[in-house]
């Protein structure tokens, strides 16, 4: 393995220079795609725009499926294997948000610019970049822009594609704009839910213990914080977002909490979920408030070994580029890829500030390193290094 990998790492400066030479194309694609709103369940326009770029690059089998996933194929010189390269097309921002992306000397600023407009731009630019560097892959490269990945989308787009896909896939790489150094090769278990508390209009405000939706939800939160979770297997209850009420001088009749239970153990997730069921039923019964517990996304713990050739090769390439690998489990597309018995990793492309804020900022200079990393790993997979054949 060492000889082949050494030849690839010796080309890293060339790869990086090649990326810099197509900088204008990359940034043009980033602005073009990033300024098309793509909230979860509303990604079609952005997927269509990505398809136009795939078609203009001469890719084959450009198509959009029944789940609005976009796909294109860059045929390999031999075509004996298929490599999957994907970047989710949705963002956390509504179509009502101004999606203008501002290009500054060394950064791009705008909602969703890194998560995940940059990932899509990398896929759209890759055919020109490979041509610029004279890289001809032996394997077919499947470029996929799945939809419905975030929040209540629950990775529906990718799951639909993999359940209907007839092409055997040798490996998968999930491309995320943030952060450079990210290396995920496992997926932590996760349950994502919302707790909605409401009180009826006919609620008896004169009875003892009368409350409102925010007070009842606050009691739910206090009880959740009392739930004991283990440090091994690593487990966490993450309270993510809360909203309720309309004005300061009106009684709040509804309130909502969004949360995640994350754990390395599926059994512990189910145990904590049952505790949630019990405490919600108790508080609802005692207060008279209607409290609903809606689970809308789940992930099973899965992954490949740190010793897997794909992980070891990715780590070596990152270190050769001077990038410190930040190894952390994922709750995104990688869980579905590996869950379909496809060895895979998630990579970040650049350094990012204010992630998921309206002024999300992606730095341009580190993109060259992040994409060079991706090129090197693709070439290593293509040469059989990452499956142990060489």
C-alpha positions, 0 to 999 in steps of 0.5 A: 500500500505504501508505494501507491499512497506515496505516489499520491501524496507526492502529487498533493501540491499539484492537486492543490494548484489545480484546484486554485486554477479553477477557483473562478469556476468553483466560486461561480458555481458556489454563488449560482447554486447557493443563491437558489433557496433549498429548504428541506422538502423544497430543493427541486430548483437547486437540484435542477440547477446542479443538473444543468452544470452536470449536463454542461460538463458532459456527464452521463445519465443526468437525472432527477428521481421521484424523491428529487435527488439529482444524479450524474455519472462520470464514466471510468476508463474501465468502469468495473466499479462505482464510487459514490460521491454525494453532497446533500442539497438542502439547507436550514434556511427558508425560501423567504430568507435573502440567499445572496452570497457575497464574495470577499477577497478570501471568504464567501458569506451568506446563508447556507454557503458552507452547509451545504452549497459548497459541497454541491459546488465541489461536485459541480466543479469536479469534472472540470478539475479532473480534466484540468489535472489530467486525472482519468479515473478507472472507476465510474464516479456517481455524483449524487445530490440527495434531498430531504437530508436535514431535520424532518427530512430524515435522510429520505432522499438518500435512503430512497436512492440507495433502496432503488439503486441497482449499481454496486457501490464500492465506496462512498464519500459524503462532502460537507462544506464544514469543517476542513479536517472533519473525518467521520467514519462512524455514525452515532445513534440518534433520536430526534424529536419535538415536544409540543405543549398546548392548552385548550381555549376552554382551559380552567384558569381558576383551578389549583395548579393552573398553568400555561404552555410555557410553564408546562414545557419548562417543567418537562425540560426540568424533568429531562435534565434530571434523567441520568445518562451514562458517560460510557457508552457516550450518551447525551440529551441535546436541547436544540430549540425552543419557541412559544407564546406570541406577545408578552401580554397574552397567555401562551397556549402553545410551546415547542421544544426540539431535541436529540438523544445521542448515544453509542448504544441503541438500547440506551436511546430506547431506554431514555425515550421510554423515560421521556414517554413516562414523564410527559404522560405524568406532566400532561395528566397533572397539568391538564396541558396536551403534551405530544412527543413526536419522534421524526428522525432516527439513526442506528449506531454504525461505522467502519473500523479506524483500521479500515484502509479507507480511514487509514488512507484518508488520515495519511492524506490529511496529515500529508496536507498538514491538516489535523484530522478531527475524528467525530461520529456523524448523524448525517448521510454517512449513517445511511451509506454505511448502513447499506454496507458501503464503506464510507467517510465524511469529509469537510472542505474548508474552515467555516465561521457562524455555521447555520447563521445568516452570515455563515462564512466559508474561507476560500484559501482552505478550500484548495486544500480541502478539495486536494484532499478529496481528489487524493482520496478519490484517486486512492480509492480508484487505485484499490488502495482503500479496499486493501487490494494494493 
